[in-house]
Amino acid sequence: MRLQGQVAVITGASKGIGLAIAKLFATEGAQLAVTARDAKALDAVGAKVAVTGDVTDEAHVRRFAEATLSTFGRVDIVVNNAGNAQSEGFLKTTRELWDRMLAVNATSAFLVTREFLPAMVKQGRGRVVMIASISSKRGAPYIAAYAASKHALLGLARSVAEEFKSKGVLVNCVCPHYVDTPMTESSIANIMKRTGKSAEEAKAMLAAMNPQKRLITADEVAAKALEYALPGCTVTGEAFDL
């Protein structure tokens, strides 16, 4: 029960990596405040605070923070997990796609972190974990908008880490390769559409790009997020490749 008495905020907590983190943190004793767009799936998480909405919406983020702080009176951990991945050739990338990737993958983390950070500073300690991507560090064909948004997330994390390390708030990133989640299923579908490959062949292509030569599990990402969330964590500004 390494998070006993800790309050953990998790965005995008209704499925995939976010759900795995919520389950692991609860097992470790954390009290949860979660948000996602799917109300039914979010309710199934079993968190004390569950607020349905879009974390790119500033008003929703404010309501979520108010509900969390009025319920618990504190926040110890913020996990910015909400995200989306869409691919398109650069010359076919529309402004709408560009703006959507930046909003979901970077602006949401900015809004959530900004809303909860004052409570952490006031109590003299806190942990912020960004679920980033290996695309936060490198580019690839067809993902200009996605990679740009994940680079922005990493830059946000490192800047906040430097600004608030003297206040006891540590900020770190987990940068996984392809993870076996519903989001990756969309990537598989895009490969099938573009290449005519089967689902199995497309999945194998993605797995081959990972150092592990397999898709990472959501539980593996959750385990690394836990390391950064623990009271004994001392690093800040780190971006761990997984």
N, C-alpha and C positions, 0 to 999 in steps of 0.2 A: 504493500500500500504506500508506494513512494510519493504519491500525490495527495495523500490524506489531508483534508482541510483546504486544498487548493481549488480555486475556481478557474475553469478552463472555458474559453470562448472558442468555438470552432465554426468556421463558415463552410458552406457546401457540405454539410454533415449528413446528408440523407443517403448517400451512396458512395461507392468507390473508396478512395483514399480517406475522405472525410469521415465516412462511417467507420472505417477501420480504426482511425484515430480516436473517435468518440468511444468506441467499445474498449479500446486498450486503456485510455485514460480513466474511464469509469472503473475498470478492473483494478486500476492502481489507486482508486479512492477519490478521484477528482469529482467535484460537482460540476455539471455541464450546463452551459448556455449555448444553444446551437441555432443556426439559421440556414435556410435553403429555400428554394422556390416550390418544392413539392411538399405540400402540407401533410398528406397522408404518410409519405415516407418519413418525413421529419418527426411526426408524432411517434412513429415506431421506434425512434432512437431511445425514447424514454428519459429525456433530459428534463430537469426541473424547469428550465426556461427554454422554450422553443418558439421562435418567432418566424413565421413564413414571410418571405419577401426577397427582393432583389438587392444584393449588396452593392450594385452600381448606383442605387438610388440613395442619395444622401439622407433623405427623410426617413427611409426605412432603417438605415444604419443607426441613426440617432434614436429611433424608437427601440431598436434592439439593445442599444447600450443602456438606455434608461430602464428598460425592463430587467436587464441583467444586474445593474448596480442597485436598483431598488429592492431586488430580491436578495442579493448576496451581500451588498455593501462593499464589495471589493472585486477585483479581478487579478489573477496571478499569471495567467497564460492566455495568449491570443494566438490561435493558429489560423493563418490566412490560407485556406485551402481552395476556396471557390475559384473555378477557372473553366476555360473552354479551349478547345483546339479545333481550328478549321484550316484547311489547306487550299491553296489556289496559286496558280502561276502568277509571278509578280505582275506581269502586264495585264492580267485579268483581275487583279486584286482591286476591289472597289473601295471607295472611301468608307462605305458602310461597314464592310468587313474589317477594314483597318481600325475604325473607331470602336467596333464591338470587341475586338481582341484586346485593345488597350484598356477599354472600360472594365471588362470582366477580369483580366489577368493582372492589371496593375492599379487602375484607379480604385477598384474595390478594396484592395489591400491598403492603399493610402487612406481611404475613408475610415475603414475599420480601425486601423492602427491609430489614427489621429483621434478617434473618438474615445478609445480606451486608455491611451497612453497617460493622460493626466492622473487617472486613478493609480496607475502603477508608480508614477513619479511621486505621488503623495505618500504612498506607503513605503517608498524607498527600495522597491524591488519589483521585477516582472520579467517575463519571458515572452518574446514574440518569435514565432516560427513561421516562415514563409515556405509554402510548398511550391517551389519553383520548378525548374526543368533543366535537363542538360542543354536545352535550347536557350537557357539564360547565358550560356557561355560560348555557344557556337551556332553558326547558321547552317541551313540546308535548303535545297531546292523546294519550292512550293510552300514555304512556311514563313515568308518574310514578315507578315503581320504578327503571327504567333511568336516568332523568335524575337521580334522587336519588343513585344509586350513583356516577354519573360526576361529579356535584358533589362527592361525598365524596372521590373520587380526586384531584380538583384541589385540594381543601383539604389533603389529605394531602401532596401534592407541594409545595405552597407552604410548608407548615409545616416539613417536613423540610429544604427549601431554606434557610429562614431559620436553622434550628438548626445546620446543618452547613456553611454556606458558609465559616466561618472554619477549618474542618478540611480544606478543599480538595475537598469533595464538592459537585458541582453537580447540581441536580434540576430537570428541565424536562418540560413536557407537549406532546405533539402532539395537537391537537383537530380531527380531520378531520370533514367532512360525510360524506355517504353514500359508501362505498367499494365498489368492485366486488369483493366477496368472498363466500364461502359464507354468512356471517352476513347479508349484505344479501339474499341469496336468500330467507331466512326472512321478512324484512320484505315482500318482494314477494309471497310466498305469503299472508301475512296480509292484504295489500291486496286480493288476488284474492278471498280468502274473504269479506271484508267488503263489497266493492263489486261483485263480479262482473266486474271488468275482466280483460282478458287479461294475460299475463305482460309483454308488450311495453308495454302501456298502464301497468301498475303500475310498471315500471322507469322509464318516461318521467316519471311523477309524482315519483319520488324524485330523478331527475336534475334536474328543474326546480327542486327545492328547493335545489340546490347553487349557489353563486355562479358556478361554471364552466359551469353548465347541462349537466353531464354527470357521470357517476359518476367519482370519483377512483380512480386505480389504486393497488394495494398498493405498487407501486414508488415512487410519489410520497410516500407516507407513510414508507417506508423511507429515502428520501433525506433527509427532514427529521430523522428519528431519528438518522441518521448525523451530521448537523451538530451535534446536541447531544452525541453520543458522542465527537467528535474531541478529541484532547488540547488543541487550541487554542481550544476553546469557553470563553468567559468569562462567559456569562450564566447566571443561576440564577433559579428561580421563575417562568419564562416559560411562557405557555400560548399556543401558536401556532395560530391558526385556519388550516385547510387546506381 
